[in-house]
Amino acid sequence: MARFEDLQQSLWDTGSDYGVQPPVTAEVILEAERLLNVTLPGSLLDLLRQQNGGRLTGSRNAFPTSGPTSWSADHVPVDSLLGIGHRERMISVLDSPYLIEEWDLPAPVVLVSGDGHCWIGLDYRSGGRHGAPPSPGSTLTTTRNRPSLRTFSPSSRASPPPTGSRA
């Protein structure tokens, strides 16, 4: 598994501003946590302070799974990470309540990537909204063609796609 410091340096596709929100401030974080009624994990906030959402590099564009998906035997595609903000025509983590209702997803979950066919989110159902927040070692969930859920292995977070994958 990649070290978090290494991930921060190699995560973002710096040649694209697609999905990038204005820089994160303490006020933006407080407003997001109030609106979403959760405590966001520090590791996510550290990534968003570096760049507030956007496209991921080609070496970081897959999320490993413990079982087959409709995309691959061992991963789902992840081409971007949602930021926090209200940039026109861009979804952000702030849109999670609407998207959860629209796609009939479980709550409380904060969506961090996806497009309707597949969502990856921070799952607060078992730990509580303000308890120990999800961290790099916690569970992320994805949903495909609602409402089925897959739970990912915590040890696979932030790993590059397997060699020869289609992502």
Secondary structure, 3 states (H helix, E strand, C coil): CCCHHHHHHHCECCCCCCCCCCCCCHHHHHHHHHHHCCCCCHHHHHHHHHCCCEEECHHHCEEECCCCCCCCCCEEECCEECCCCCCCCCCCHHHHHHHHHHCCCCCCEEEEEECCCCEEEEECCCCCCCCCCCCCCCCEEEECCCCCEEECCHHHCCCCCCCCCCC
